[in-house]
Amino acid sequence: MWSAQTPPDAASTLFRLDERVALVTGASRGLGLEMAVALASAGATVLVNSRDEAQAKRIAAELCDAGLKGESLPFDPADEAAVVAAMALIEKRHGHLDVLLANAAARMRRDLAAIPPADFRALVETNLSSVYSLCWHALPLLKAAGRGRIVLVSSISARRAPPHDAAYSTTKAGLEGLMRALAVEAGRMGITCNAIAPGPFRTEVNRKAAEEMGGVIAQKVPLGGFAEPTELAGTALFLASDASSFVNGITLTVDGGSMAQL
Protein backbone atom coordinates (compact mmCIF):
# COMPACT_ATOMS: atom_id res chain seq x y z
CA MET A 1 0.00 0.00 0.00
CA TRP A 2 1.56 3.29 -1.01
CA SER A 3 1.74 6.12 1.50
CA ALA A 4 -0.87 8.86 1.35
CA GLN A 5 2.04 11.29 1.13
CA THR A 6 3.37 9.65 -2.01
CA PRO A 7 1.67 10.76 -5.24
CA PRO A 8 0.71 7.91 -7.58
CA ASP A 9 2.93 9.33 -10.33
CA ALA A 10 6.00 9.53 -8.07
CA ALA A 11 7.97 7.12 -10.25
CA SER A 12 7.70 9.47 -13.22
CA THR A 13 8.63 12.62 -11.28
CA LEU A 14 11.36 11.44 -8.90
CA PHE A 15 13.96 11.47 -11.67
CA ARG A 16 12.87 14.74 -13.29
CA LEU A 17 15.19 17.74 -13.15
CA ASP A 18 12.91 20.40 -14.58
CA GLU A 19 13.85 23.98 -13.68
CA ARG A 20 17.20 22.82 -12.28
CA VAL A 21 20.65 23.96 -13.30
CA ALA A 22 23.45 21.39 -13.56
CA LEU A 23 27.14 22.01 -14.16
CA VAL A 24 28.98 19.02 -15.64
CA THR A 25 32.76 19.32 -15.93
CA GLY A 26 34.57 17.39 -18.63
CA ALA A 27 31.29 17.12 -20.53
CA SER A 28 32.55 17.21 -24.11
CA ARG A 29 33.20 13.49 -24.51
CA GLY A 30 33.11 10.04 -22.91
CA LEU A 31 31.39 9.54 -19.57
CA GLY A 32 30.95 13.26 -18.98
CA LEU A 33 29.07 13.71 -22.25
CA GLU A 34 26.69 10.81 -21.58
CA MET A 35 25.98 12.03 -18.05
CA ALA A 36 25.34 15.56 -19.33
CA VAL A 37 22.89 14.20 -21.92
CA ALA A 38 21.09 12.20 -19.21
CA LEU A 39 20.61 15.26 -16.99
CA ALA A 40 19.44 17.37 -19.92
CA SER A 41 17.02 14.63 -21.01
CA ALA A 42 15.50 14.76 -17.52
CA GLY A 43 14.77 18.47 -17.94
CA ALA A 44 17.84 20.17 -16.46
CA THR A 45 19.58 23.15 -17.96
CA VAL A 46 23.04 21.66 -18.40
CA LEU A 47 26.08 23.91 -18.29
CA VAL A 48 28.49 22.07 -20.55
CA ASN A 49 32.05 22.48 -19.32
CA SER A 50 35.23 21.74 -21.22
CA ARG A 51 38.61 23.40 -21.47
CA ASP A 52 37.97 23.40 -25.23
CA GLU A 53 35.58 26.27 -25.92
CA ALA A 54 34.64 24.99 -29.38
CA GLN A 55 33.77 21.56 -28.00
CA ALA A 56 31.65 23.01 -25.17
CA LYS A 57 29.74 25.16 -27.65
CA ARG A 58 29.23 22.22 -30.01
CA ILE A 59 27.76 19.95 -27.32
CA ALA A 60 25.53 22.71 -25.95
CA ALA A 61 24.26 23.42 -29.47
CA GLU A 62 23.56 19.72 -30.06
CA LEU A 63 21.53 19.56 -26.83
CA CYS A 64 19.49 22.57 -27.91
CA ASP A 65 18.99 21.12 -31.40
CA ALA A 66 17.54 18.02 -29.73
CA GLY A 67 15.01 20.16 -27.86
CA LEU A 68 16.95 20.05 -24.59
CA LYS A 69 18.53 22.86 -22.54
CA GLY A 70 22.27 23.30 -22.83
CA GLU A 71 24.63 26.22 -22.31
CA SER A 72 28.37 26.20 -22.91
CA LEU A 73 30.57 27.14 -19.97
CA PRO A 74 34.18 26.59 -21.01
CA PHE A 75 36.87 26.93 -18.34
CA ASP A 76 39.71 24.94 -16.81
CA PRO A 77 38.59 23.50 -13.44
CA ALA A 78 42.25 23.56 -12.34
CA ASP A 79 42.37 27.35 -12.81
CA GLU A 80 40.88 28.85 -9.65
CA ALA A 81 40.42 32.30 -11.18
CA ALA A 82 38.47 30.70 -14.04
CA VAL A 83 36.33 28.78 -11.53
CA VAL A 84 35.52 32.00 -9.65
CA ALA A 85 34.55 33.70 -12.91
CA ALA A 86 32.38 30.73 -13.93
CA MET A 87 30.50 30.76 -10.61
CA ALA A 88 29.90 34.49 -10.95
CA LEU A 89 28.47 33.90 -14.43
CA ILE A 90 26.19 31.13 -13.15
CA GLU A 91 24.94 33.41 -10.39
CA LYS A 92 24.29 36.20 -12.87
CA ARG A 93 22.44 33.94 -15.34
CA HIS A 94 20.57 31.65 -12.98
CA GLY A 95 20.97 32.82 -9.37
CA HIS A 96 21.72 29.32 -8.10
CA LEU A 97 23.14 25.89 -8.98
CA ASP A 98 21.26 22.66 -8.29
CA VAL A 99 23.75 20.01 -9.42
CA LEU A 100 27.53 19.97 -9.57
CA LEU A 101 28.85 16.89 -11.37
CA ALA A 102 32.66 16.93 -11.20
CA ASN A 103 33.91 14.58 -13.87
CA ALA A 104 36.99 16.25 -15.38
CA ALA A 105 40.22 14.37 -14.61
CA ALA A 106 43.55 13.35 -16.07
CA ARG A 107 45.41 10.05 -16.02
CA MET A 108 49.08 9.11 -15.82
CA ARG A 109 49.58 5.43 -16.67
CA ARG A 110 53.12 4.93 -15.45
CA ASP A 111 54.92 2.84 -12.87
CA LEU A 112 55.46 4.53 -9.52
CA ALA A 113 59.21 4.72 -10.20
CA ALA A 114 58.51 6.62 -13.42
CA ILE A 115 56.40 9.31 -11.73
CA PRO A 116 58.66 11.97 -10.20
CA PRO A 117 57.18 13.97 -7.30
CA ALA A 118 56.58 17.04 -9.50
CA ASP A 119 54.40 15.00 -11.90
CA PHE A 120 52.57 13.44 -8.96
CA ARG A 121 51.81 16.87 -7.49
CA ALA A 122 50.54 18.04 -10.88
CA LEU A 123 48.06 15.16 -11.07
CA VAL A 124 46.92 15.77 -7.48
CA GLU A 125 46.28 19.39 -8.46
CA THR A 126 44.22 18.36 -11.49
CA ASN A 127 42.25 15.45 -10.02
CA LEU A 128 41.84 16.43 -6.37
CA SER A 129 42.81 19.99 -5.42
CA SER A 130 40.85 21.48 -8.32
CA VAL A 131 37.74 19.50 -7.31
CA TYR A 132 38.04 20.83 -3.76
CA SER A 133 38.28 24.36 -5.17
CA LEU A 134 35.34 23.78 -7.51
CA CYS A 135 33.14 22.49 -4.68
CA TRP A 136 34.25 25.26 -2.32
CA HIS A 137 33.30 28.00 -4.77
CA ALA A 138 30.06 26.26 -5.77
CA LEU A 139 28.74 25.73 -2.24
CA PRO A 140 27.04 29.15 -1.91
CA LEU A 141 25.18 28.63 -5.19
CA LEU A 142 24.20 25.07 -4.22
CA LYS A 143 22.98 26.30 -0.83
CA ALA A 144 20.89 28.95 -2.58
CA ALA A 145 19.15 26.19 -4.54
CA GLY A 146 17.93 24.63 -1.28
CA ARG A 147 18.42 21.08 -2.54
CA GLY A 148 21.91 20.91 -3.92
CA ARG A 149 23.57 17.79 -5.27
CA ILE A 150 27.30 17.20 -5.61
CA VAL A 151 28.38 14.14 -7.59
CA LEU A 152 32.10 13.36 -7.85
CA VAL A 153 33.36 10.87 -10.40
CA SER A 154 35.86 8.54 -8.73
CA SER A 155 37.00 5.11 -9.97
CA ILE A 156 37.27 1.54 -8.78
CA SER A 157 40.99 2.32 -8.86
CA ALA A 158 40.46 4.26 -5.62
CA ARG A 159 40.03 0.96 -3.77
CA ARG A 160 41.65 -1.59 -6.04
CA ALA A 161 44.88 -0.23 -7.46
CA PRO A 162 45.84 -1.54 -10.90
CA PRO A 163 49.50 -1.74 -11.89
CA HIS A 164 51.10 1.22 -13.65
CA ASP A 165 48.52 3.68 -12.28
CA ALA A 166 49.82 4.72 -8.85
CA ALA A 167 49.22 8.46 -9.07
CA TYR A 168 45.70 8.15 -10.50
CA SER A 169 44.66 5.62 -7.84
CA THR A 170 45.95 7.92 -5.11
CA THR A 171 44.03 10.95 -6.39
CA LYS A 172 40.79 9.00 -6.68
CA ALA A 173 41.14 7.62 -3.15
CA GLY A 174 41.58 11.21 -1.97
CA LEU A 175 38.51 12.24 -3.95
CA GLU A 176 36.38 9.72 -2.06
CA GLY A 177 37.70 11.12 1.22
CA LEU A 178 36.69 14.60 0.08
CA MET A 179 33.25 13.27 -0.86
CA ARG A 180 32.66 11.92 2.65
CA ALA A 181 33.82 15.15 4.27
CA LEU A 182 31.49 17.17 2.02
CA ALA A 183 28.62 14.79 2.76
CA VAL A 184 28.99 15.55 6.47
CA GLU A 185 29.51 19.30 6.28
CA ALA A 186 27.44 20.24 3.24
CA GLY A 187 24.72 17.83 4.33
CA ARG A 188 23.89 20.27 7.13
CA MET A 189 23.11 22.81 4.41
CA GLY A 190 20.73 20.42 2.65
CA ILE A 191 23.34 19.49 0.03
CA THR A 192 24.10 15.83 -0.62
CA CYS A 193 27.47 14.62 -1.85
CA ASN A 194 28.12 11.20 -3.35
CA ALA A 195 30.57 9.59 -5.74
CA ILE A 196 30.38 7.29 -8.73
CA ALA A 197 33.15 4.73 -9.18
CA PRO A 198 33.14 3.47 -12.77
CA GLY A 199 34.84 0.24 -13.71
CA PRO A 200 36.02 -0.51 -17.26
CA PHE A 201 34.19 1.68 -19.77
CA ARG A 202 34.81 1.89 -23.50
CA THR A 203 35.67 5.60 -23.62
CA GLU A 204 38.04 7.40 -25.98
CA VAL A 205 40.73 7.32 -23.29
CA ASN A 206 40.28 3.57 -22.76
CA ARG A 207 39.96 2.58 -26.41
CA LYS A 208 43.52 1.27 -26.64
CA ALA A 209 43.20 -0.62 -23.35
CA ALA A 210 39.91 -2.13 -24.54
CA GLU A 211 41.61 -3.43 -27.68
CA GLU A 212 44.65 -4.81 -25.88
CA MET A 213 42.96 -6.18 -22.73
CA GLY A 214 39.43 -6.98 -23.84
CA GLY A 215 39.79 -10.72 -23.14
CA VAL A 216 41.42 -10.22 -19.75
CA ILE A 217 38.80 -7.70 -18.63
CA ALA A 218 35.99 -9.99 -19.80
CA GLN A 219 37.25 -12.63 -17.37
CA LYS A 220 37.37 -10.13 -14.51
CA VAL A 221 33.92 -8.62 -15.06
CA PRO A 222 30.96 -10.95 -14.41
CA LEU A 223 28.80 -8.97 -16.85
CA GLY A 224 31.50 -9.41 -19.48
CA GLY A 225 34.09 -6.84 -20.47
CA PHE A 226 33.93 -3.11 -21.05
CA ALA A 227 30.69 -1.17 -20.62
CA GLU A 228 29.49 1.55 -22.98
CA PRO A 229 29.51 5.16 -21.66
CA THR A 230 25.71 5.33 -21.86
CA GLU A 231 25.56 2.71 -19.10
CA LEU A 232 26.69 5.27 -16.53
CA ALA A 233 23.97 7.77 -17.35
CA GLY A 234 21.28 6.34 -15.08
CA THR A 235 23.55 6.34 -12.03
CA ALA A 236 24.37 10.02 -12.53
CA LEU A 237 20.70 10.89 -12.96
CA PHE A 238 19.77 8.99 -9.79
CA LEU A 239 22.33 10.84 -7.66
CA ALA A 240 21.39 14.21 -9.18
CA SER A 241 17.63 13.79 -8.68
CA ASP A 242 15.10 13.67 -5.85
CA ALA A 243 15.19 9.89 -6.11
CA SER A 244 18.38 10.04 -4.00
CA SER A 245 17.16 12.66 -1.50
CA PHE A 246 18.40 10.68 1.55
CA VAL A 247 21.48 9.18 -0.11
CA ASN A 248 24.55 10.96 1.19
CA GLY A 249 28.22 10.06 1.59
CA ILE A 250 28.32 6.89 -0.50
CA THR A 251 30.31 5.69 -3.48
CA LEU A 252 28.12 3.94 -6.03
CA THR A 253 30.24 1.41 -7.89
CA VAL A 254 29.32 0.76 -11.52
CA ASP A 255 31.66 -2.00 -12.63
CA GLY A 256 29.65 -4.97 -13.85
CA GLY A 257 30.49 -6.86 -10.65
CA SER A 258 34.29 -6.83 -10.92
CA MET A 259 34.75 -5.62 -7.33
CA ALA A 260 32.56 -8.49 -6.12
CA GLN A 261 34.63 -11.15 -7.85
CA LEU A 262 37.59 -12.76 -6.10
C-alpha positions as a printed Julia matrix, in Angstrom:
262×3 Matrix{Float64}:
  0.0     0.0     0.0
  1.56    3.29   -1.01
  1.74    6.12    1.5
 -0.87    8.86    1.35
  2.04   11.29    1.13
  3.37    9.65   -2.01
  1.67   10.76   -5.24
  0.71    7.91   -7.58
  2.93    9.33  -10.33
  6.0     9.53   -8.07
  7.97    7.12  -10.25
  7.7     9.47  -13.22
  8.63   12.62  -11.28
 11.36   11.44   -8.9
 13.96   11.47  -11.67
 12.87   14.74  -13.29
 15.19   17.74  -13.15
 12.91   20.4   -14.58
 13.85   23.98  -13.68
 17.2    22.82  -12.28
 20.65   23.96  -13.3
 23.45   21.39  -13.56
 27.14   22.01  -14.16
 28.98   19.02  -15.64
 32.76   19.32  -15.93
 34.57   17.39  -18.63
 31.29   17.12  -20.53
 32.55   17.21  -24.11
 33.2    13.49  -24.51
 33.11   10.04  -22.91
 31.39    9.54  -19.57
 30.95   13.26  -18.98
 29.07   13.71  -22.25
 26.69   10.81  -21.58
 25.98   12.03  -18.05
 25.34   15.56  -19.33
 22.89   14.2   -21.92
 21.09   12.2   -19.21
 20.61   15.26  -16.99
 19.44   17.37  -19.92
 17.02   14.63  -21.01
 15.5    14.76  -17.52
 14.77   18.47  -17.94
 17.84   20.17  -16.46
 19.58   23.15  -17.96
 23.04   21.66  -18.4
 26.08   23.91  -18.29
 28.49   22.07  -20.55
 32.05   22.48  -19.32
 35.23   21.74  -21.22
 38.61   23.4   -21.47
 37.97   23.4   -25.23
 35.58   26.27  -25.92
 34.64   24.99  -29.38
 33.77   21.56  -28.0
 31.65   23.01  -25.17
 29.74   25.16  -27.65
 29.23   22.22  -30.01
 27.76   19.95  -27.32
 25.53   22.71  -25.95
 24.26   23.42  -29.47
 23.56   19.72  -30.06
 21.53   19.56  -26.83
 19.49   22.57  -27.91
 18.99   21.12  -31.4
 17.54   18.02  -29.73
 15.01   20.16  -27.86
 16.95   20.05  -24.59
 18.53   22.86  -22.54
 22.27   23.3   -22.83
 24.63   26.22  -22.31
 28.37   26.2   -22.91
 30.57   27.14  -19.97
 34.18   26.59  -21.01
 36.87   26.93  -18.34
 39.71   24.94  -16.81
 38.59   23.5   -13.44
 42.25   23.56  -12.34
 42.37   27.35  -12.81
 40.88   28.85   -9.65
 40.42   32.3   -11.18
 38.47   30.7   -14.04
 36.33   28.78  -11.53
 35.52   32.0    -9.65
 34.55   33.7   -12.91
 32.38   30.73  -13.93
 30.5    30.76  -10.61
 29.9    34.49  -10.95
 28.47   33.9   -14.43
 26.19   31.13  -13.15
 24.94   33.41  -10.39
 24.29   36.2   -12.87
 22.44   33.94  -15.34
 20.57   31.65  -12.98
 20.97   32.82   -9.37
 21.72   29.32   -8.1
 23.14   25.89   -8.98
 21.26   22.66   -8.29
 23.75   20.01   -9.42
 27.53   19.97   -9.57
 28.85   16.89  -11.37
 32.66   16.93  -11.2
 33.91   14.58  -13.87
 36.99   16.25  -15.38
 40.22   14.37  -14.61
 43.55   13.35  -16.07
 45.41   10.05  -16.02
 49.08    9.11  -15.82
 49.58    5.43  -16.67
 53.12    4.93  -15.45
 54.92    2.84  -12.87
 55.46    4.53   -9.52
 59.21    4.72  -10.2
 58.51    6.62  -13.42
 56.4     9.31  -11.73
 58.66   11.97  -10.2
 57.18   13.97   -7.3
 56.58   17.04   -9.5
 54.4    15.0   -11.9
 52.57   13.44   -8.96
 51.81   16.87   -7.49
 50.54   18.04  -10.88
 48.06   15.16  -11.07
 46.92   15.77   -7.48
 46.28   19.39   -8.46
 44.22   18.36  -11.49
 42.25   15.45  -10.02
 41.84   16.43   -6.37
 42.81   19.99   -5.42
 40.85   21.48   -8.32
 37.74   19.5    -7.31
 38.04   20.83   -3.76
 38.28   24.36   -5.17
 35.34   23.78   -7.51
 33.14   22.49   -4.68
 34.25   25.26   -2.32
 33.3    28.0    -4.77
 30.06   26.26   -5.77
 28.74   25.73   -2.24
 27.04   29.15   -1.91
 25.18   28.63   -5.19
 24.2    25.07   -4.22
 22.98   26.3    -0.83
 20.89   28.95   -2.58
 19.15   26.19   -4.54
 17.93   24.63   -1.28
 18.42   21.08   -2.54
 21.91   20.91   -3.92
 23.57   17.79   -5.27
 27.3    17.2    -5.61
 28.38   14.14   -7.59
 32.1    13.36   -7.85
 33.36   10.87  -10.4
 35.86    8.54   -8.73
 37.0     5.11   -9.97
 37.27    1.54   -8.78
 40.99    2.32   -8.86
 40.46    4.26   -5.62
 40.03    0.96   -3.77
 41.65   -1.59   -6.04
 44.88   -0.23   -7.46
 45.84   -1.54  -10.9
 49.5    -1.74  -11.89
 51.1     1.22  -13.65
 48.52    3.68  -12.28
 49.82    4.72   -8.85
 49.22    8.46   -9.07
 45.7     8.15  -10.5
 44.66    5.62   -7.84
 45.95    7.92   -5.11
 44.03   10.95   -6.39
 40.79    9.0    -6.68
 41.14    7.62   -3.15
 41.58   11.21   -1.97
 38.51   12.24   -3.95
 36.38    9.72   -2.06
 37.7    11.12    1.22
 36.69   14.6     0.08
 33.25   13.27   -0.86
 32.66   11.92    2.65
 33.82   15.15    4.27
 31.49   17.17    2.02
 28.62   14.79    2.76
 28.99   15.55    6.47
 29.51   19.3     6.28
 27.44   20.24    3.24
 24.72   17.83    4.33
 23.89   20.27    7.13
 23.11   22.81    4.41
 20.73   20.42    2.65
 23.34   19.49    0.03
 24.1    15.83   -0.62
 27.47   14.62   -1.85
 28.12   11.2    -3.35
 30.57    9.59   -5.74
 30.38    7.29   -8.73
 33.15    4.73   -9.18
 33.14    3.47  -12.77
 34.84    0.24  -13.71
 36.02   -0.51  -17.26
 34.19    1.68  -19.77
 34.81    1.89  -23.5
 35.67    5.6   -23.62
 38.04    7.4   -25.98
 40.73    7.32  -23.29
 40.28    3.57  -22.76
 39.96    2.58  -26.41
 43.52    1.27  -26.64
 43.2    -0.62  -23.35
 39.91   -2.13  -24.54
 41.61   -3.43  -27.68
 44.65   -4.81  -25.88
 42.96   -6.18  -22.73
 39.43   -6.98  -23.84
 39.79  -10.72  -23.14
 41.42  -10.22  -19.75
 38.8    -7.7   -18.63
 35.99   -9.99  -19.8
 37.25  -12.63  -17.37
 37.37  -10.13  -14.51
 33.92   -8.62  -15.06
 30.96  -10.95  -14.41
 28.8    -8.97  -16.85
 31.5    -9.41  -19.48
 34.09   -6.84  -20.47
 33.93   -3.11  -21.05
 30.69   -1.17  -20.62
 29.49    1.55  -22.98
 29.51    5.16  -21.66
 25.71    5.33  -21.86
 25.56    2.71  -19.1
 26.69    5.27  -16.53
 23.97    7.77  -17.35
 21.28    6.34  -15.08
 23.55    6.34  -12.03
 24.37   10.02  -12.53
 20.7    10.89  -12.96
 19.77    8.99   -9.79
 22.33   10.84   -7.66
 21.39   14.21   -9.18
 17.63   13.79   -8.68
 15.1    13.67   -5.85
 15.19    9.89   -6.11
 18.38   10.04   -4.0
 17.16   12.66   -1.5
 18.4    10.68    1.55
 21.48    9.18   -0.11
 24.55   10.96    1.19
 28.22   10.06    1.59
 28.32    6.89   -0.5
 30.31    5.69   -3.48
 28.12    3.94   -6.03
 30.24    1.41   -7.89
 29.32    0.76  -11.52
 31.66   -2.0   -12.63
 29.65   -4.97  -13.85
 30.49   -6.86  -10.65
 34.29   -6.83  -10.92
 34.75   -5.62   -7.33
 32.56   -8.49   -6.12
 34.63  -11.15   -7.85
 37.59  -12.76   -6.1
